Amino acid sequence: MWRDRRILDLFGVKHPILLAPMAGPVLSEMAIAVAREGGLGSLPSAMLSPDQTRAELEKFRAAVKAPVNLNFFCHTPPVPDEKREAAWSARLAPYYAELGIDPAAPIPVSSRTPFDENLCQLVEELRPEVVSFHFGLPPEALFARVKAAGAKVIASATTVREAIWLAERGCDAIIAQGFEAGGHRGVFLGGDAAQQVGTMALVPQVADAVKVPVIAAGGIADGRGIAAALALGASAAQVGTAYLFCPEAKINAPHRAALKGAWDDDTVLTRVFTGRPARGIVNRVIRQVGAMSDLPPQFPLAGGALMPLRGRAEPAGSGDFTPLWSGQAMRLGREMPAGDLTRTLIRETQERLRQIAG
């Protein structure tokens, strides 16, 4: 059925479709639905406590006998900078006043836990079939322990240099994350965001540069996109934004409405929400603060000062201060359950590949 079986055999899945591990929107319900249809279900752990990750994986294991991917971030913990944080609070102060929020109230903590000793012990306990990393890799000793626990390791690369770096350090497959992808860029070797590479250009260059299988990500939302990625040398595709239209996606009403109403050119890379470049739909705070402003504190601290604004605006139906994460192919999104979408993607991809083969 699939000519390139490297990812299928590596992970033990039936179809070359990976659910993107979108922190926040994806929990066990969606991962189960994708896994039941033969794709690789993913569970994002960066915003979950170890107990929450354990509970979500237990739900997955109880519902389906299939491999699962646990995803972790590998960023450097931020160094507090009182002056920068004060300047960020001052910039947001007019919004606090507008919404009747006390600007002197303690700022909530915005956290994303980087992969560390505790999370490594969690992997050794839970033994997921696949572990994926974003923003590089953990220290060599922790990486070795993940491999020793039996996990296949994959990680995101936004350039060919990053892909080579990951392959040289023992990754079993590389996620080639094109410029079109929603959410956080996986950049870890630096570089200007304006120089990031699109999926169609990135995938074949990465496939030529590394010997391990390549997983295409970014702007892939239907069978045409998956077939194109496979034709370019990818062994599988990772799909994110298309799954945000599913009822299983844990997103709020303003985010769901923004996705349904957005046009292809309505997204932008922004540092406003977390301090690190991520693609989302333009809203009020992005327009007025500036998408790539230098004001937000170091990742992930920037989000703390926005939490009270979100808490007041979202219940009123406003996404003015909400990170409306989305890739550039959101107009290809379809409202259907995640299992139905996975089956549709498989069917469309197979039909397109047959057409290509003539």
N, C-alpha and C positions, 0 to 999 in steps of 0.2 A: 504493500500500500504506500509506504514512504520509502523513497530511494535511499536517503541518508538516514541511517538508523543510529547514528552515534549518540545523540542525546537520548533517544528512546532506550537504548541499551544501558547507557550510563546511569539514568535515573530509574529505569524500570517503569516507564509510562507507555501508553499506547499511542499517544498523539503528540506532535511537536509544538504544544501550546503551554506556556507558563503563565500563571496568574501573577501579575506584578504585585509585589508585597507592599502595598500602599498603606503606610502607617496611618491609622485612624479609620479609613473606609473599610478595610479588610479585616475580618475576623473569621472564626472557624466556619461559620455558616456558608460564606462564599467559597472558602477553600474546599470544603466538603463537596459543594456542587460541582466545582471544576474537576476535582479528583474523580468523582463518580463517572464522569464522561471521558476519562482517560488522559486528562491534562495534568499538569503538576500544580497542586494547590500550594499556596504560600501563606505563611503567618508572619506578619511584621512584628518584631519584638522591641524595637527602639523606644516605643511609647508605652510599653506594657511592663509591669513589674514581673519578676520571675514567677510569682504565684499566678499572675494572670496568664502568662505564657504557658505555664504548666496546665492550667485549667482549659485553655483553648485547645492545646494539643490533645488533652484527654478527650475532649468532645470530638475532635477529628478522628482519633483512633477508635473511638466507640462507634462512629458512624460509617466508616469506610476503611477497607483494607487497601491502602495505597500509600505510596511515598509522599513525603511532605517536605517543603522547604521552610526553614526558619531563617529569617532575615535579621541582620544586625548592622548597626552603624559603626564606623571605625574612625570617627572624628577625634581630634585632640580636645580634651575638656577645656572649656573657656577659662580665661584668666579674668577675674572681675576687674572692671574699670569704672570706678565711681563717676568720673567726669563724663565719660561717654554715656553711661546709663542715665546720668542726670540730664545730659543734652537731649537724649532720646525722649525722656519723660517730658521735658520742656516743649519739645516739638509736638507731642501728642496732647499737651495740656488744653489747647482750645477745644479739642474733641471731647475731653473729659467735662469741660464746662458746658458744652452744648448738650451733652447727654445727662447732665446733673450728677456726675460722679466726683467724689472727693479726690482731688489730685494728691492729697497728702496720705491717702490710705496706702498700706503696704502693697508693694507690687508682687503679684503672684510669680511663682517660679516656673519658667518654661524649660522643661528638661527633655533631653534625648540622651539615653544612657549609652555611652560607647562600649564596645565589647571589651570586657575585662575578666579578671579571674573568676568573679561570681557567675558571670554569664557563660564562661567556658565550662565551669562545673555543671551548669544547667544543661548545656549541650551533652556533656558526658553522661548525665543522668537520663535525659530524654531520648538521646540517640536518634535524631532526625536523619532521614536518608540524605538530605541536601541541606547545606548551610550556605547562605549567600551574604556577601558583605557589600556595603556601600561606603564610599569615601576611602577606598584603599583596602588594606588588610590589617589584621591585628598583629602584635609583635610575633616574631618567629616562633617562640616557645608556645604561645597560645594556639597559633595556626597549626603547629605540629600535633597538639593535643586534639584539636578538632578532627584532623585527618585520622588520628589514631582511634578516635571514637567511631570511625566507620563512615563518616559523612563525606559525600562528594562536595567539593567547595567550588563555588562560582562567585564572581565579583563583577562589578560594573566598571567599564572603561569608556571614557568619552573621547579618547584619541588613540591612535595606533601605538604611541609611546606607552600609554597606560596599559594597553592590552598586552604588549610585550613584557612589561614590568610584572604584570599579574601572572602571565604564563611562566615566566622564568622562576617565580616563587612558588610554583606548584599548584596553581588553580586547575581544576579539571575541565572547566569551560569558561568562556568569557562572554559577558553580556555587553554587546556593543550598543551603548546608549546614545542614540542620535539626538541632535539639537531639538527635534520636534517633541521629545518626551515631556510629559507633565511631571510635576513635582520636582524634587531636588535633583540637581545635576550631581553626578557621581564623581566630579572632578577631585583629584587628589594630588596630581603632580603640578598644579598651578596652571596659569595661562589666562588669557583674556577671554571673558565670556563671549565677546563678539567674534572670536576665532573658532568657536566650537563647530563641530562638523555634523552635517545632516546624516540621517540613517542610510540613505542610498549611497552616499559617498563613503561612509565609515565602514559599513559591513564588509564589502569586498576587500577593502584594504586590510582590515583586521584578519579576515579569513586567509589572506595571502601571507600575513606576517606571523601567524601563530599556528602551531600544529594541533592544538586542542579545538574542540567544537566551539562554534560561535552562536550566540543567541542574540537575535536582532531585537532592538527595543526602540520605540519612538515613532509615533505617527502610524502605528499599525492597529487598525480597528475593524478590519473585515478580512475575508478570504483573499481578496486581491492583494492586500498588504502582506499577508503571510506568504502567499505564493511568490510575491516579488522578493521577499527576504530570502526564501529558500533558493530562488534562482540566482541571487547574488552571492550565495555561498554560505548562508546561515544554515544551521542544522535544526533550528527551532526559532520561535518568536515569543517574546514576552509582551503580553497585552495588559494595559492598565486602564486608561481613560474609558475605553468601551465598556468595562465592567462597572464603572461608576453609575451607569444608567440602570443597572439592575436593582431590584428591590432589596437585595441583600447588602448593598453598599451602605455603610454607616456614615451617611453625609446628611447635613442639615438642609432644611427647606430652601434657604437662599442659595446654597451651593447647587442643589439639584435644579433650581430654576435658572441659574446662570448657565449651567451646562446646556440646558434645553434651548436657551435663547442666544447662545454665543455664535459668532461667525468665525471662520478659520483664522482671521487676523486679529482676533480679540484677546489673544494671550501674549504674555511678555515674561521675560526672565526678570525676577525681582528679588531683592535682598530684604525687603521691608518686613516680612513676617517672621523670619528666623535669623537673619544675618548672613544667610548663605544663598547663592543663586538657585532659584526654583521657578518653574514655569506655572503660571496660573492666569486666570481670566482677570483682565484689568478692572479694578473697582476704584472707589473714591480715594482710599488711602494711598493706593499706588500712584494714581494721577497727581495727587496733591503733594505727596512727600517726594516722589521721584522713584521710579522702579529700582534703580541701582544706587540709591542714596548711600553715602558713607555714614549716615547718622546711626543706623541700627547697630546695637552692640554685637559682639562676637556670637556666632552660632553656639547654642540655640537661644541665647538669652533675650533676643529681641522680642520674642513672642510674649514674654511676661506682661509687659506694659500694655499690650493689645488685648489681653484677656478680659479686663473689665469692660472695654468698649464692645467686644464681641458679645459679652454676657448681657449687655443692655440692648444692642442692636439686633441680634439674631432672633430673639423672641418676637420682635416687632416686624420680622420679615425682611430685615435689611442685611445685605452682605457687604456693607461698606468697609468693614474692618476684618472680614473673614478671608483666610487664604483659600481662594477658589481654584484649587489645583486642577489643571487640565492640560492635556497635550494638544497639539495643533489639529488633530483629526476628530475633534469632538462632534463635528456635524455628521460623522458616520455612526454615531452612537444610536443604539436601538433599545427601547425599553422592553426588556424581557428578563425572565429569571436567568440566573447565571448558568444553570445547567443547559437551558435552551440556547443561550448565546454560545456556549462552548460547542454544542452539537452543530449549530449553524456555522460557526467558524470552520469547523472540520469539514463539513459538507462543501462550503464555498471554496475552501482551499483545494480540496480534491478535484472539484469541477474545473477550477481555473488551471490547475496543473495538467489536467487532461487536455484542455484547450491548447495549452502551450506545447504539449507533446505532439499535438496534431492528430 
